[in-house]
Amino acid sequence: MKIIHLHQLFLDSTGVCTDTRKLKKGQLYFALKGAHFNGNTFAKKALEEGASYAILDEDQGNLDNVILVEDVLHTLQELATYHRNFLNIPIIGLTGSNGKTTTKELINSVLSQKYKTTATAGNLNNHIGVPLTLLSMTKDTEIGIVEMGANHQGEIAALSEIARPNFGYITNFGKAHLEGFGGVEGVIKGKSELYKFISKTNGIAFVNKEDPLQIKQSSGLEIKTFGPSDADYTITFKGATPFVELEYDNLTIKTQLTGDYNALNISAAIAIGSYFSVDSQAIKNGIERYIPENNRSQIIEKENNTTIILDAYNANPTSMEAALSNLSKQSSTHKIAFLGDMFEVGETTKEEHQHILNYANSLGIDQVYAVGPTFGILEPSQKKYVVFETYTAFAKAYTKNIPSNTTILIKGSRGMAMERVLELIK
């Protein structure tokens, strides 16, 4: 079946689904395959539960309303690109080592003050999530915001070919997924694939004027810059104790995000909103209404004047340093960090984890509890810092001793599930 005909079936449907457990009547069922499942074997169930058509790449016998293709995933991606071109709307592509999801949510919050937007749900930012995001856009969508994640070179290039963004923003080039990218230079090259695509299509990139690496990598592109001075959009950082405050267009924007590192994420959303002619007051409203969730820079207030910064969704050496730096700047009397291992760091794993302990010490963090198979074999920087190879060992040994007027940081890679520490801090 030609993609134009499949697209018409899609327009006549109620959407797409890749999981029969979430299927809604009238949807197209795409039978994807994974390491431990084969969606083709669920075709009959999908049709019985109301799918309008099932798109398969393995014949399942005598079933009605089946479309047999060579590769279901490729067909899903091809349909998504066709639909993106059919809508012909601005698509903002977003990638980077840290802060992608928060920045995406901020951009969406700002642009939705004026436009009907569709943005990546959660962090569905891979070779399946990007097509699903594009196919969630309707004729009413005026601007699309597509988050793109990667842990190897070539992935952002592939996702860009699917989403075909005409606007792009790279949050930063940090020490994330070093193992897959082959080091920091690999990260820079991999993330810059978005710039290369934007260059090919004469699109526009939004760039932090204060980041020389971003300026260098975006050379030759049409760019719109933001920063405290000499930029297309002048945005002034006012502080983060604990919440970030910025000034833009003579307005003070008081956010519900902690960490000076989030100032750049917020600034990008302000710049993009301004480019798309969102009124300054509406930008302020969009930023101030955004409340972080899902363990991302969440603030939890406890008794005894204790503040918890829950940033346990993920971690890498760059984001861990930024979080510790932010902790050190808080005005509280005591500062405690509960840190979990950082995954996918590669050959320098042990050195990077030791550096984090040393860095916390250099900042004067009062107490550090470091948990995980890598942290657990290291030498603490001082006696107040303790390490555990497993969370179970840590939880068993930990005794509640939180003094009043304390700020606590909880951070680690997703697999460490460091939000469990909340159960111990009561």
N, C-alpha and C positions, 0 to 999 in steps of 0.2 A: 504494500500500500504506500502510495506517495505521501510525503509528510504534509502536503497541503490538505489531503483528504483526512488524514489523522487529526490534523489541527481543527478541521470542521467538526469532527466527532468530539474533540475536546471542548470546543465552544458550546456544543449542544449538551455537554455533560454537566455534572455538578462539581467537577474537579478531578484530581488524580489521587491515587492511593497506592502505597507499596506494602501495606500491612493489613491483612484481612481483619485483624482485631480492631482496627480503627476505620474500617470501610463504611462509607455512607452511601445510601442508595443513589444510583445514577452516576457514580464515579467511574473513571477508567482505572482498571487495576493493572499496574505494571509489575510483572513477576520478576523481581530482582533476585539475584543469587548471591550468597555469601559463603564464608568458610563453613558455617554450620547450618545452612538452610538453603532450600531451593524453592523460590516463590512459584515456580511452574506447577509444583505439586498441589498448590492451594487454589488453582484456577477454578476448579469446579465449585469449591466453597465460596469463592469471591462472587461468582455468577449467581449462585443460589441466594446469596445475601444481598443481591441488588446491584452488583456492578453492571454498568451498561455494556462494557466490553472488557475482555482480558487480553493484554498484550503479552505474548509468550515468545520464548525462543526454543522451546522444546514441546513437541506435539503431545498433547494429553488425551488423544483419542477423540471420540465423537462428541464435541461440545459446540454449542451454538455461540455466536458473538465472540469468537476468538480471532485475534489478529496475530498471525505468526510472523515474526521478524528474525533477522539474523542475530541481533544482540539487543536485549531489552534495555540495558543501561544506556547504550549508545543512542537508541531510539528516544529514550526519555530526554537525554541531553539535546538531541537534535530538535525535538519538539519544543523544548524550552527556548532554544535560540530562535526558532521560527516564530514563537509567540512573542518573544522580546522584540523582534523586528516588526512584527505585526502591530504591536502597541505603539512603537516608535515614540517612546517617552524618554526623558532623561534618566539614565541609570548611573548611580554613584557607586563605584567599586571601592571597597575598603579592605585593606590588609595591614599587616604589621606584626611585630613580635609581641607587643603588649598593648592592652587597652582596646582591642578591636570591638569587642561586644559592647563595652560601655560607651565608646565613641559612636557606634552605630545607633544605640538607643538614644543618645543625646541628639544626634542629627535628626533622627526620626521625630523626637519630641519637639524640636524646633521647627522643622519643615511642616509638621502636621498642624501647626498653628494657622497655616495658610492653605496648604495643599492636602489632597487625599493621597496618602503615601502607603506604600507597602514595603516592609523591611524584613530581612531575615529573622525568622522566629528562633529565639534562643541563640544557639551557636551552630545552627545547621549550615555550616559554611564549607562543606567538602564537595566532592564530585557528584554526590546525590543531593545534598542539601541545597546547593546553588540552583540546580534545575527546579527543585520543588519550590524554592522561593520565587523564581521567575514565573512558574505556572500558577502561583497563588495570586498573581497580579491580574486585575480585571480591567475592563474598558473604563472603569471609573478611576483607576490609579493614574495619578498625574506625575509622580516621581517615585522611582524605585531605589531602594538602598540595599545593596548586596554585599554582605560580609564574606570574605574569602580567606580561608585558612589553609595552611600548608606545612608540611614537615620535610619536604624534599624539593630540590630544584625542579622546575618544569611544571609544578602543580598550579602555581598562580597563572602561568601562561595558558595552561589548559582551561582553567576556570574563567579567565578573561575571554577566551574564544567562545565560551558558552554564554556568558552574561553580556559580553560586548559593551562594557561601560564607556560612556563618553565623558565621565568625570571620575577622578580617582584621588584617593588619599591613603598614604602610608603612615601609620601612627608613629613608627620608629623602627630602627634596625637594632635589635637587641640579641642577647644570648639566649635564644629560645630554639628548641629542637636542633641543637648543635650536632647531635649524632646523625640525624637524617640529612641535614644541610651540609655536613662536612666542615663545620667551623663557622666563625663569624663572617668570613668573606663569602661563604656559600649562602648565608642568611641574606646578606646584602644583595647578592646576585639574584637569589630566588624571589625576594620581595619586590625587587626593582623590575621584575617581569611585568608588573602592573604599569609602570611608567612606559615600558617598551610598547605595550599594547596601546596605551593612550596616545603615544607618539604616532603610531601607525594610522590612527583614526582622527588625528588632529583634534583630540580632546583637550580637556583642561585638568590640571593637577593642582590640588591645594597643598601648600607646602609651609612648614614651620620655618620662618625666616631665621630663627636662632639656631637651627640645626644645619651645620655646614655639610653634613653628609647628605641630607635631603636635597639641599641646594645643588650639590654636585651631581647626584644621581638623576635629578630632574632637568639637568642642563639640556637645552634645545627644545624643551616643551613650552607650551603656553601655561604659565603658572599664575596662581593667585596666592599671595603670601599673607601670613598673619604673624603678629609678634608685638612686642612692646613699643617698637619704633621702626620707622622707615619700612613699613609694610603696607600692603593694600588694605588690611584691616588691623587697626591699632587696638590692641587688647592689653590691659595692664593687670598683672597679678598683684593682688592686695594682701594675700596671706592664706593660711590653712591651719587654723588652730581651734577645733579640728577641721572645720568645713572650709572649702575653698571659696574665696571671694575674688571677683574680677571686676574690672571697670571697662565698660565699652560704651562709646557714644554718650558720654556723660551720665551713664546709668551704672549703679552698683548692683552687681548680680551676686546674690548670696545663695550658694548651691547647697545641696544635701550630700555632697561628695567630699570625702576626706582625701588628704594626700596632695602635695604640690604637684606630683606627677600627673594628677588628673586635670590640672590647669590646662595642659596642652590638649587633652581630649575635649574639654569644654570649649577651648578657643577654636578648635577646628569646627565644632558645631556652630559656633557664632559666625565664623567666616563663611561657611557654606550657607547658612541661613541668610546672611547679608547678600551674598552673591545672587541668591534666588529671590531677593527683594522682600524678605520677611521683615516687617516693621521691628525696630529695635526693642520696643516694649514687648512685642510678641515673642521675640527671641529670649528676652529676660524671663518671661512667663514660662516658656518651654523649658529653659534650663532649670529654673527654680522648682518646677513641678516634678522633675525627674527624681525618683527615689531608687537608689541601687538595691538590687536583690540578688538572690542566688549566690550568696557568699562572696559578692564582689564589693569591696570597700564599704561594707555595711557598718553603721555605727550602732552599738548597743549600749545603752546606759544602765548601769547596775547601782546597787546601794553603795554607801560609803564613798560616793564621788568617784566611782570607778567607770572608766570608759573602755569598751572593747571595740577594736577595729577588726572586724571579721573579713579577711581577704583571702579566704581559703579555697577559692575556685581553682586556682592554678598558680604555678610559680616557676620562675627560671632565674638565673643569676642576676639579670638586669632588674627584673621586677622585685626580687627579694631585696636588693640593695636599696631601691627606691622606697620600699615599704619601711625598711629599717631607718632610713634617713628621715622619713616623715615621722616615725615614732619618736626619734630623738628630738624633734623640734616641738613636740607637744609641751604644754606648760605645766603638766602634772608633776608632782614631786617624785613619783616612782614610775619606772617604765619596764615592762616585762614583755618578752617575746616567746611565743610558742611556735616553733618552726618545724616543718616537716620536710623530708627529702625533696629535692628537685629532680625530676625525671628527664630522660632524653638529653642529658648534658654531654654524653660521649666520653672521649678519652680523658678529658680533664675533670671528670666528675669529682674525684677526691679533692683535687686542688680547689675547685670552685666552692665546694662545701666548707672546706677549711677557711677559705677566704671570707665566707659569710660570717663564720664565728669570729674571725679576727676583726672584720669590719664592724660587727656589733660592739665588740670591745672598744674599738677606736672611737665609736660614737658615744660611749658611756652608758649603754643600755644596762640597767641594773641587774637583770636576771634573764637568762636564756635557757629554755628547755628545747633541745634539738632532738628530733625523733626520726628514726628511719635506719635502714641498713647501711647507708653511707655516713650520715651524721653519727651513727652509733659507734663507729670504729675510730672516730677522730679524737684528738686531744683538745679539750675545751680551752678557750683563751684565758679563763680565770676560774677560780673556785666556785663562783656563783653561777657558772654555766655548767649544765649537766646534759649528758647525751644518753640516748636509749636506742637500742637497735630495733625495738618493736614498740608499737603503740600500747600493747598490752603491758609490757614491762614498765612503760612510763606511767600509765594509769594506775598501776598497782603501787608504784613508789610515790606518786604525787600526793602531797598533802596540802590542803587549802591553806594558803598563807598570803592573801592579797591585802596589803596595807591600804588604808584610805588614800584618796587622791592619787590613783594609779591609772595609767593608760596601758592597755594590753593589746598586743598585736598577735593575731592568729593567722599563719600563712603556711602554705605548702602546696605541692602538686596535687592534682585532683585525686590521684590514687591513694594519697595519704589520708584523705577525709579528715583533715585537721579540725573541722567544725565540731567534731566529737568532744573537743576540749571544753566546749560550752557546758557540757553535762557535769564537768568537774568544777566549774566556776559558778557557784550558786550563791 
